[in-house]
């Protein structure tokens, strides 16, 4: 089972992972969901896994409308 670490959050349509703005790329659902915890407030969420331009990540919106991103460790 993979572990994911918090990569950051944004309220804008810009977020860079490995030098690529994932919002500029097509997201493909990679199957399954992952329970992740926002380290900034301790809240847990269940988000989908995605692939984009060869990068796998977990993403979803929190209760405040911010996009949270997690990448595999």
PyMOL Python script that loads the backbone (N, CA, C, O; Angstrom):
from pymol import cmd

cmd.read_pdbstr("""\
ATOM      1  N   UNK A   1       0.840  -1.183   0.000  1.00  0.00           N
ATOM      2  CA  UNK A   1       0.000   0.000   0.000  1.00  0.00           C
ATOM      3  C   UNK A   1       0.883   1.244   0.000  1.00  0.00           C
ATOM      4  O   UNK A   1       1.810   1.354   0.803  1.00  0.00           O
ATOM      5  N   UNK A   2       0.600   2.155  -0.881  1.00  0.00           N
ATOM      6  CA  UNK A   2       1.411   3.365  -1.028  1.00  0.00           C
ATOM      7  C   UNK A   2       1.097   4.382   0.066  1.00  0.00           C
ATOM      8  O   UNK A   2      -0.020   4.454   0.579  1.00  0.00           O
ATOM      9  N   UNK A   3       2.098   5.149   0.396  1.00  0.00           N
ATOM     10  CA  UNK A   3       1.930   6.277   1.302  1.00  0.00           C
ATOM     11  C   UNK A   3       2.050   7.553   0.490  1.00  0.00           C
ATOM     12  O   UNK A   3       2.811   7.625  -0.474  1.00  0.00           O
ATOM     13  N   UNK A   4       1.290   8.552   0.893  1.00  0.00           N
ATOM     14  CA  UNK A   4       1.291   9.826   0.186  1.00  0.00           C
ATOM     15  C   UNK A   4       1.631  10.944   1.147  1.00  0.00           C
ATOM     16  O   UNK A   4       1.202  10.946   2.301  1.00  0.00           O
ATOM     17  N   UNK A   5       2.406  11.893   0.655  1.00  0.00           N
ATOM     18  CA  UNK A   5       2.761  13.047   1.492  1.00  0.00           C
ATOM     19  C   UNK A   5       2.119  14.299   0.890  1.00  0.00           C
ATOM     20  O   UNK A   5       1.897  14.395  -0.317  1.00  0.00           O
ATOM     21  N   UNK A   6       1.834  15.234   1.762  1.00  0.00           N
ATOM     22  CA  UNK A   6       1.230  16.496   1.373  1.00  0.00           C
ATOM     23  C   UNK A   6       2.199  17.266   0.491  1.00  0.00           C
ATOM     24  O   UNK A   6       3.350  17.485   0.868  1.00  0.00           O
ATOM     25  N   UNK A   7       1.730  17.677  -0.687  1.00  0.00           N
ATOM     26  CA  UNK A   7       2.573  18.438  -1.617  1.00  0.00           C
ATOM     27  C   UNK A   7       2.224  19.919  -1.609  1.00  0.00           C
ATOM     28  O   UNK A   7       3.030  20.754  -2.018  1.00  0.00           O
ATOM     29  N   UNK A   8       1.008  20.249  -1.137  1.00  0.00           N
ATOM     30  CA  UNK A   8       0.623  21.642  -1.063  1.00  0.00           C
ATOM     31  C   UNK A   8      -0.839  21.860  -1.390  1.00  0.00           C
ATOM     32  O   UNK A   8      -1.583  20.920  -1.670  1.00  0.00           O
ATOM     33  N   UNK A   9      -1.236  23.134  -1.348  1.00  0.00           N
ATOM     34  CA  UNK A   9      -2.622  23.486  -1.640  1.00  0.00           C
ATOM     35  C   UNK A   9      -2.656  24.766  -2.453  1.00  0.00           C
ATOM     36  O   UNK A   9      -1.705  25.548  -2.459  1.00  0.00           O
ATOM     37  N   UNK A  10      -3.779  24.962  -3.143  1.00  0.00           N
ATOM     38  CA  UNK A  10      -3.948  26.176  -3.923  1.00  0.00           C
ATOM     39  C   UNK A  10      -5.427  26.483  -4.071  1.00  0.00           C
ATOM     40  O   UNK A  10      -6.264  25.581  -4.033  1.00  0.00           O
ATOM     41  N   UNK A  11      -5.739  27.739  -4.238  1.00  0.00           N
ATOM     42  CA  UNK A  11      -7.101  28.153  -4.558  1.00  0.00           C
ATOM     43  C   UNK A  11      -7.158  28.610  -6.013  1.00  0.00           C
ATOM     44  O   UNK A  11      -8.210  29.018  -6.506  1.00  0.00           O
ATOM     45  N   UNK A  12      -6.017  28.537  -6.690  1.00  0.00           N
ATOM     46  CA  UNK A  12      -5.911  28.990  -8.078  1.00  0.00           C
ATOM     47  C   UNK A  12      -5.775  27.791  -8.998  1.00  0.00           C
ATOM     48  O   UNK A  12      -5.629  26.660  -8.535  1.00  0.00           O
ATOM     49  N   UNK A  13      -5.821  28.035 -10.291  1.00  0.00           N
ATOM     50  CA  UNK A  13      -5.682  26.967 -11.283  1.00  0.00           C
ATOM     51  C   UNK A  13      -4.216  26.774 -11.672  1.00  0.00           C
ATOM     52  O   UNK A  13      -3.896  26.519 -12.833  1.00  0.00           O
ATOM     53  N   UNK A  14      -3.342  26.898 -10.688  1.00  0.00           N
ATOM     54  CA  UNK A  14      -1.916  26.671 -10.906  1.00  0.00           C
ATOM     55  C   UNK A  14      -1.384  25.851  -9.744  1.00  0.00           C
ATOM     56  O   UNK A  14      -1.519  26.236  -8.582  1.00  0.00           O
ATOM     57  N   UNK A  15      -0.769  24.702 -10.075  1.00  0.00           N
ATOM     58  CA  UNK A  15      -0.072  23.923  -9.060  1.00  0.00           C
ATOM     59  C   UNK A  15       0.982  23.088  -9.764  1.00  0.00           C
ATOM     60  O   UNK A  15       0.677  22.308 -10.666  1.00  0.00           O
ATOM     61  N   UNK A  16       2.216  23.261  -9.345  1.00  0.00           N
ATOM     62  CA  UNK A  16       3.337  22.597  -9.996  1.00  0.00           C
ATOM     63  C   UNK A  16       3.738  21.335  -9.245  1.00  0.00           C
ATOM     64  O   UNK A  16       3.941  21.350  -8.031  1.00  0.00           O
ATOM     65  N   UNK A  17       3.848  20.236 -10.001  1.00  0.00           N
ATOM     66  CA  UNK A  17       4.407  18.986  -9.490  1.00  0.00           C
ATOM     67  C   UNK A  17       5.480  18.572 -10.483  1.00  0.00           C
ATOM     68  O   UNK A  17       5.203  18.397 -11.669  1.00  0.00           O
ATOM     69  N   UNK A  18       6.705  18.415  -9.997  1.00  0.00           N
ATOM     70  CA  UNK A  18       7.845  18.057 -10.846  1.00  0.00           C
ATOM     71  C   UNK A  18       7.963  18.985 -12.047  1.00  0.00           C
ATOM     72  O   UNK A  18       8.255  18.543 -13.158  1.00  0.00           O
ATOM     73  N   UNK A  19       7.735  20.262 -11.820  1.00  0.00           N
ATOM     74  CA  UNK A  19       7.905  21.272 -12.856  1.00  0.00           C
ATOM     75  C   UNK A  19       6.763  21.383 -13.852  1.00  0.00           C
ATOM     76  O   UNK A  19       6.873  22.114 -14.837  1.00  0.00           O
ATOM     77  N   UNK A  20       5.669  20.672 -13.612  1.00  0.00           N
ATOM     78  CA  UNK A  20       4.531  20.684 -14.528  1.00  0.00           C
ATOM     79  C   UNK A  20       3.307  21.235 -13.804  1.00  0.00           C
ATOM     80  O   UNK A  20       2.967  20.788 -12.708  1.00  0.00           O
ATOM     81  N   UNK A  21       2.652  22.210 -14.429  1.00  0.00           N
ATOM     82  CA  UNK A  21       1.402  22.725 -13.878  1.00  0.00           C
ATOM     83  C   UNK A  21       0.313  21.697 -14.187  1.00  0.00           C
ATOM     84  O   UNK A  21      -0.120  21.574 -15.332  1.00  0.00           O
ATOM     85  N   UNK A  22      -0.125  20.966 -13.174  1.00  0.00           N
ATOM     86  CA  UNK A  22      -1.089  19.886 -13.412  1.00  0.00           C
ATOM     87  C   UNK A  22      -2.428  20.409 -13.924  1.00  0.00           C
ATOM     88  O   UNK A  22      -3.170  19.656 -14.555  1.00  0.00           O
ATOM     89  N   UNK A  23      -2.754  21.656 -13.677  1.00  0.00           N
ATOM     90  CA  UNK A  23      -4.003  22.211 -14.185  1.00  0.00           C
ATOM     91  C   UNK A  23      -3.950  22.455 -15.695  1.00  0.00           C
ATOM     92  O   UNK A  23      -4.989  22.633 -16.331  1.00  0.00           O
ATOM     93  N   UNK A  24      -2.744  22.463 -16.271  1.00  0.00           N
ATOM     94  CA  UNK A  24      -2.595  22.630 -17.717  1.00  0.00           C
ATOM     95  C   UNK A  24      -2.667  21.300 -18.456  1.00  0.00           C
ATOM     96  O   UNK A  24      -2.666  21.271 -19.686  1.00  0.00           O
ATOM     97  N   UNK A  25      -2.728  20.204 -17.714  1.00  0.00           N
ATOM     98  CA  UNK A  25      -2.700  18.863 -18.283  1.00  0.00           C
ATOM     99  C   UNK A  25      -4.040  18.160 -18.054  1.00  0.00           C
ATOM    100  O   UNK A  25      -4.810  18.537 -17.171  1.00  0.00           O
ATOM    101  N   UNK A  26      -4.301  17.134 -18.865  1.00  0.00           N
ATOM    102  CA  UNK A  26      -5.491  16.318 -18.674  1.00  0.00           C
ATOM    103  C   UNK A  26      -5.254  15.352 -17.520  1.00  0.00           C
ATOM    104  O   UNK A  26      -4.213  14.699 -17.459  1.00  0.00           O
ATOM    105  N   UNK A  27      -6.212  15.259 -16.609  1.00  0.00           N
ATOM    106  CA  UNK A  27      -6.130  14.334 -15.494  1.00  0.00           C
ATOM    107  C   UNK A  27      -6.862  13.052 -15.876  1.00  0.00           C
ATOM    108  O   UNK A  27      -7.997  13.100 -16.350  1.00  0.00           O
ATOM    109  N   UNK A  28      -6.223  11.921 -15.671  1.00  0.00           N
ATOM    110  CA  UNK A  28      -6.841  10.625 -15.926  1.00  0.00           C
ATOM    111  C   UNK A  28      -7.000   9.930 -14.584  1.00  0.00           C
ATOM    112  O   UNK A  28      -6.034   9.767 -13.839  1.00  0.00           O
ATOM    113  N   UNK A  29      -8.233   9.519 -14.281  1.00  0.00           N
ATOM    114  CA  UNK A  29      -8.485   8.830 -13.015  1.00  0.00           C
ATOM    115  C   UNK A  29      -7.688   7.538 -13.000  1.00  0.00           C
ATOM    116  O   UNK A  29      -7.836   6.706 -13.895  1.00  0.00           O
ATOM    117  N   UNK A  30      -6.852   7.363 -12.001  1.00  0.00           N
ATOM    118  CA  UNK A  30      -5.957   6.209 -11.919  1.00  0.00           C
ATOM    119  C   UNK A  30      -6.605   5.041 -11.176  1.00  0.00           C
ATOM    120  O   UNK A  30      -5.962   4.015 -10.950  1.00  0.00           O
ATOM    121  N   UNK A  31      -7.852   5.190 -10.803  1.00  0.00           N
ATOM    122  CA  UNK A  31      -8.547   4.117 -10.090  1.00  0.00           C
ATOM    123  C   UNK A  31      -8.298   4.190  -8.596  1.00  0.00           C
ATOM    124  O   UNK A  31      -7.170   4.388  -8.143  1.00  0.00           O
ATOM    125  N   UNK A  32      -9.343   4.032  -7.863  1.00  0.00           N
ATOM    126  CA  UNK A  32      -9.225   4.004  -6.423  1.00  0.00           C
ATOM    127  C   UNK A  32      -9.192   5.368  -5.767  1.00  0.00           C
ATOM    128  O   UNK A  32      -9.067   6.409  -6.412  1.00  0.00           O
ATOM    129  N   UNK A  33      -9.309   5.308  -4.471  1.00  0.00           N
ATOM    130  CA  UNK A  33      -9.280   6.505  -3.636  1.00  0.00           C
ATOM    131  C   UNK A  33      -8.283   6.287  -2.516  1.00  0.00           C
ATOM    132  O   UNK A  33      -7.916   5.155  -2.201  1.00  0.00           O
ATOM    133  N   UNK A  34      -7.856   7.373  -1.927  1.00  0.00           N
ATOM    134  CA  UNK A  34      -6.862   7.339  -0.859  1.00  0.00           C
ATOM    135  C   UNK A  34      -7.341   8.244   0.266  1.00  0.00           C
ATOM    136  O   UNK A  34      -7.823   9.350   0.020  1.00  0.00           O
ATOM    137  N   UNK A  35      -7.209   7.774   1.496  1.00  0.00           N
ATOM    138  CA  UNK A  35      -7.488   8.630   2.652  1.00  0.00           C
ATOM    139  C   UNK A  35      -6.211   9.376   2.989  1.00  0.00           C
ATOM    140  O   UNK A  35      -5.168   8.769   3.234  1.00  0.00           O
ATOM    141  N   UNK A  36      -6.303  10.704   2.999  1.00  0.00           N
ATOM    142  CA  UNK A  36      -5.154  11.563   3.270  1.00  0.00           C
ATOM    143  C   UNK A  36      -5.524  12.542   4.380  1.00  0.00           C
ATOM    144  O   UNK A  36      -6.700  12.794   4.643  1.00  0.00           O
ATOM    145  N   UNK A  37      -4.506  13.081   5.017  1.00  0.00           N
ATOM    146  CA  UNK A  37      -4.725  14.043   6.102  1.00  0.00           C
ATOM    147  C   UNK A  37      -3.999  15.343   5.774  1.00  0.00           C
ATOM    148  O   UNK A  37      -2.814  15.344   5.443  1.00  0.00           O
ATOM    149  N   UNK A  38      -4.731  16.442   5.872  1.00  0.00           N
ATOM    150  CA  UNK A  38      -4.132  17.758   5.688  1.00  0.00           C
ATOM    151  C   UNK A  38      -3.295  18.051   6.934  1.00  0.00           C
ATOM    152  O   UNK A  38      -3.850  18.183   8.024  1.00  0.00           O
ATOM    153  N   UNK A  39      -1.981  18.154   6.795  1.00  0.00           N
ATOM    154  CA  UNK A  39      -1.145  18.386   7.980  1.00  0.00           C
ATOM    155  C   UNK A  39      -1.324  19.768   8.594  1.00  0.00           C
ATOM    156  O   UNK A  39      -0.888  20.013   9.719  1.00  0.00           O
ATOM    157  N   UNK A  40      -1.968  20.675   7.856  1.00  0.00           N
ATOM    158  CA  UNK A  40      -2.144  22.036   8.368  1.00  0.00           C
ATOM    159  C   UNK A  40      -3.273  22.127   9.386  1.00  0.00           C
ATOM    160  O   UNK A  40      -3.269  23.013  10.240  1.00  0.00           O
ATOM    161  N   UNK A  41      -4.254  21.201   9.301  1.00  0.00           N
ATOM    162  CA  UNK A  41      -5.359  21.269  10.266  1.00  0.00           C
ATOM    163  C   UNK A  41      -5.777  19.902  10.806  1.00  0.00           C
ATOM    164  O   UNK A  41      -6.681  19.825  11.637  1.00  0.00           O
ATOM    165  N   UNK A  42      -5.141  18.830  10.353  1.00  0.00           N
ATOM    166  CA  UNK A  42      -5.418  17.489  10.852  1.00  0.00           C
ATOM    167  C   UNK A  42      -6.679  16.840  10.311  1.00  0.00           C
ATOM    168  O   UNK A  42      -7.032  15.743  10.744  1.00  0.00           O
ATOM    169  N   UNK A  43      -7.370  17.483   9.378  1.00  0.00           N
ATOM    170  CA  UNK A  43      -8.599  16.909   8.823  1.00  0.00           C
ATOM    171  C   UNK A  43      -8.258  15.853   7.769  1.00  0.00           C
ATOM    172  O   UNK A  43      -7.331  16.019   6.975  1.00  0.00           O
ATOM    173  N   UNK A  44      -9.031  14.765   7.781  1.00  0.00           N
ATOM    174  CA  UNK A  44      -8.839  13.695   6.810  1.00  0.00           C
ATOM    175  C   UNK A  44      -9.858  13.807   5.687  1.00  0.00           C
ATOM    176  O   UNK A  44     -10.992  14.242   5.886  1.00  0.00           O
ATOM    177  N   UNK A  45      -9.423  13.403   4.507  1.00  0.00           N
ATOM    178  CA  UNK A  45     -10.268  13.431   3.312  1.00  0.00           C
ATOM    179  C   UNK A  45     -10.038  12.148   2.516  1.00  0.00           C
ATOM    180  O   UNK A  45      -8.985  11.521   2.630  1.00  0.00           O
ATOM    181  N   UNK A  46     -11.013  11.765   1.721  1.00  0.00           N
ATOM    182  CA  UNK A  46     -10.864  10.666   0.780  1.00  0.00           C
ATOM    183  C   UNK A  46     -10.890  11.283  -0.611  1.00  0.00           C
ATOM    184  O   UNK A  46     -11.913  11.801  -1.059  1.00  0.00           O
ATOM    185  N   UNK A  47      -9.734  11.219  -1.293  1.00  0.00           N
ATOM    186  CA  UNK A  47      -9.576  11.820  -2.615  1.00  0.00           C
ATOM    187  C   UNK A  47      -9.216  10.746  -3.631  1.00  0.00           C
ATOM    188  O   UNK A  47      -8.704   9.685  -3.274  1.00  0.00           O
ATOM    189  N   UNK A  48      -9.485  11.030  -4.886  1.00  0.00           N
ATOM    190  CA  UNK A  48      -9.157  10.125  -5.987  1.00  0.00           C
ATOM    191  C   UNK A  48      -7.692  10.246  -6.383  1.00  0.00           C
ATOM    192  O   UNK A  48      -7.046  11.272  -6.173  1.00  0.00           O
ATOM    193  N   UNK A  49      -7.188   9.144  -6.971  1.00  0.00           N
ATOM    194  CA  UNK A  49      -5.843   9.139  -7.542  1.00  0.00           C
ATOM    195  C   UNK A  49      -5.944   9.499  -9.016  1.00  0.00           C
ATOM    196  O   UNK A  49      -6.884   9.100  -9.703  1.00  0.00           O
ATOM    197  N   UNK A  50      -4.971  10.254  -9.490  1.00  0.00           N
ATOM    198  CA  UNK A  50      -4.932  10.694 -10.878  1.00  0.00           C
ATOM    199  C   UNK A  50      -3.543  10.493 -11.468  1.00  0.00           C
ATOM    200  O   UNK A  50      -2.546  10.410 -10.750  1.00  0.00           O
ATOM    201  N   UNK A  51      -3.505  10.418 -12.795  1.00  0.00           N
ATOM    202  CA  UNK A  51      -2.271  10.440 -13.563  1.00  0.00           C
ATOM    203  C   UNK A  51      -2.359  11.638 -14.498  1.00  0.00           C
ATOM    204  O   UNK A  51      -3.412  11.905 -15.077  1.00  0.00           O
ATOM    205  N   UNK A  52      -1.265  12.347 -14.641  1.00  0.00           N
ATOM    206  CA  UNK A  52      -1.216  13.475 -15.562  1.00  0.00           C
ATOM    207  C   UNK A  52       0.215  13.636 -16.032  1.00  0.00           C
ATOM    208  O   UNK A  52       1.114  13.889 -15.230  1.00  0.00           O
ATOM    209  N   UNK A  53       0.426  13.490 -17.335  1.00  0.00           N
ATOM    210  CA  UNK A  53       1.755  13.666 -17.920  1.00  0.00           C
ATOM    211  C   UNK A  53       2.795  12.775 -17.223  1.00  0.00           C
ATOM    212  O   UNK A  53       3.932  13.193 -17.005  1.00  0.00           O
ATOM    213  N   UNK A  54       2.393  11.544 -16.878  1.00  0.00           N
ATOM    214  CA  UNK A  54       3.300  10.594 -16.249  1.00  0.00           C
ATOM    215  C   UNK A  54       3.472  10.759 -14.750  1.00  0.00           C
ATOM    216  O   UNK A  54       4.264  10.043 -14.138  1.00  0.00           O
ATOM    217  N   UNK A  55       2.750  11.682 -14.155  1.00  0.00           N
ATOM    218  CA  UNK A  55       2.853  11.941 -12.713  1.00  0.00           C
ATOM    219  C   UNK A  55       1.591  11.416 -12.031  1.00  0.00           C
ATOM    220  O   UNK A  55       0.473  11.741 -12.433  1.00  0.00           O
ATOM    221  N   UNK A  56       1.787  10.595 -10.990  1.00  0.00           N
ATOM    222  CA  UNK A  56       0.642  10.123 -10.206  1.00  0.00           C
ATOM    223  C   UNK A  56       0.503  11.006  -8.977  1.00  0.00           C
ATOM    224  O   UNK A  56       1.485  11.314  -8.301  1.00  0.00           O
ATOM    225  N   UNK A  57      -0.729  11.409  -8.698  1.00  0.00           N
ATOM    226  CA  UNK A  57      -0.982  12.236  -7.517  1.00  0.00           C
ATOM    227  C   UNK A  57      -2.398  12.006  -7.027  1.00  0.00           C
ATOM    228  O   UNK A  57      -3.235  11.431  -7.723  1.00  0.00           O
ATOM    229  N   UNK A  58      -2.643  12.464  -5.824  1.00  0.00           N
ATOM    230  CA  UNK A  58      -3.964  12.423  -5.205  1.00  0.00           C
ATOM    231  C   UNK A  58      -4.389  13.872  -5.021  1.00  0.00           C
ATOM    232  O   UNK A  58      -3.609  14.700  -4.552  1.00  0.00           O
ATOM    233  N   UNK A  59      -5.631  14.176  -5.393  1.00  0.00           N
ATOM    234  CA  UNK A  59      -6.073  15.567  -5.293  1.00  0.00           C
ATOM    235  C   UNK A  59      -7.566  15.646  -5.031  1.00  0.00           C
ATOM    236  O   UNK A  59      -8.333  14.759  -5.404  1.00  0.00           O
ATOM    237  N   UNK A  60      -7.952  16.721  -4.387  1.00  0.00           N
ATOM    238  CA  UNK A  60      -9.355  17.008  -4.143  1.00  0.00           C
ATOM    239  C   UNK A  60      -9.471  18.334  -3.416  1.00  0.00           C
ATOM    240  O   UNK A  60      -8.478  18.917  -2.980  1.00  0.00           O
ATOM    241  N   UNK A  61     -10.701  18.793  -3.297  1.00  0.00           N
ATOM    242  CA  UNK A  61     -10.943  20.063  -2.614  1.00  0.00           C
ATOM    243  C   UNK A  61     -11.309  19.821  -1.155  1.00  0.00           C
ATOM    244  O   UNK A  61     -12.024  18.876  -0.820  1.00  0.00           O
ATOM    245  N   UNK A  62     -10.800  20.700  -0.302  1.00  0.00           N
ATOM    246  CA  UNK A  62     -11.153  20.631   1.113  1.00  0.00           C
ATOM    247  C   UNK A  62     -12.449  21.399   1.356  1.00  0.00           C
ATOM    248  O   UNK A  62     -13.055  21.912   0.416  1.00  0.00           O
ATOM    249  N   UNK A  63     -12.865  21.475   2.592  1.00  0.00           N
ATOM    250  CA  UNK A  63     -14.136  22.122   2.930  1.00  0.00           C
ATOM    251  C   UNK A  63     -14.112  23.632   2.699  1.00  0.00           C
ATOM    252  O   UNK A  63     -15.160  24.277   2.710  1.00  0.00           O
ATOM    253  N   UNK A  64     -12.920  24.200   2.490  1.00  0.00           N
ATOM    254  CA  UNK A  64     -12.801  25.637   2.244  1.00  0.00           C
ATOM    255  C   UNK A  64     -12.638  25.962   0.762  1.00  0.00           C
ATOM    256  O   UNK A  64     -12.496  27.128   0.393  1.00  0.00           O
ATOM    257  N   UNK A  65     -12.658  24.934  -0.086  1.00  0.00           N
ATOM    258  CA  UNK A  65     -12.536  25.140  -1.519  1.00  0.00           C
ATOM    259  C   UNK A  65     -11.120  25.150  -2.061  1.00  0.00           C
ATOM    260  O   UNK A  65     -10.912  25.430  -3.241  1.00  0.00           O
ATOM    261  N   UNK A  66     -10.144  24.849  -1.217  1.00  0.00           N
ATOM    262  CA  UNK A  66      -8.756  24.760  -1.666  1.00  0.00           C
ATOM    263  C   UNK A  66      -8.500  23.385  -2.275  1.00  0.00           C
ATOM    264  O   UNK A  66      -9.001  22.381  -1.769  1.00  0.00           O
ATOM    265  N   UNK A  67      -7.726  23.333  -3.352  1.00  0.00           N
ATOM    266  CA  UNK A  67      -7.252  22.081  -3.890  1.00  0.00           C
ATOM    267  C   UNK A  67      -6.087  21.614  -3.024  1.00  0.00           C
ATOM    268  O   UNK A  67      -5.155  22.377  -2.772  1.00  0.00           O
ATOM    269  N   UNK A  68      -6.137  20.357  -2.567  1.00  0.00           N
ATOM    270  CA  UNK A  68      -5.041  19.752  -1.821  1.00  0.00           C
ATOM    271  C   UNK A  68      -4.407  18.704  -2.712  1.00  0.00           C
ATOM    272  O   UNK A  68      -5.108  17.955  -3.393  1.00  0.00           O
ATOM    273  N   UNK A  69      -3.087  18.650  -2.711  1.00  0.00           N
ATOM    274  CA  UNK A  69      -2.338  17.691  -3.536  1.00  0.00           C
ATOM    275  C   UNK A  69      -1.418  16.861  -2.668  1.00  0.00           C
ATOM    276  O   UNK A  69      -0.791  17.361  -1.734  1.00  0.00           O
ATOM    277  N   UNK A  70      -1.351  15.580  -2.998  1.00  0.00           N
ATOM    278  CA  UNK A  70      -0.500  14.629  -2.303  1.00  0.00           C
ATOM    279  C   UNK A  70       0.230  13.793  -3.353  1.00  0.00           C
ATOM    280  O   UNK A  70      -0.349  13.433  -4.378  1.00  0.00           O
ATOM    281  N   UNK A  71       1.504  13.486  -3.096  1.00  0.00           N
ATOM    282  CA  UNK A  71       2.247  12.632  -4.010  1.00  0.00           C
ATOM    283  C   UNK A  71       2.802  11.446  -3.235  1.00  0.00           C
ATOM    284  O   UNK A  71       3.001  11.508  -2.021  1.00  0.00           O
ATOM    285  N   UNK A  72       3.046  10.362  -3.971  1.00  0.00           N
ATOM    286  CA  UNK A  72       3.504   9.132  -3.354  1.00  0.00           C
ATOM    287  C   UNK A  72       4.914   9.322  -2.798  1.00  0.00           C
ATOM    288  O   UNK A  72       5.759   9.962  -3.423  1.00  0.00           O
ATOM    289  N   UNK A  73       5.155   8.755  -1.610  1.00  0.00           N
ATOM    290  CA  UNK A  73       6.476   8.859  -0.995  1.00  0.00           C
ATOM    291  C   UNK A  73       7.334   7.675  -1.373  1.00  0.00           C
ATOM    292  O   UNK A  73       8.486   7.588  -0.948  1.00  0.00           O
TER     293      UNK A  73
END
""", "prot")
cmd.dss("prot")
cmd.show_as("cartoon", "prot")
cmd.util.cbc("prot")
cmd.orient("prot")
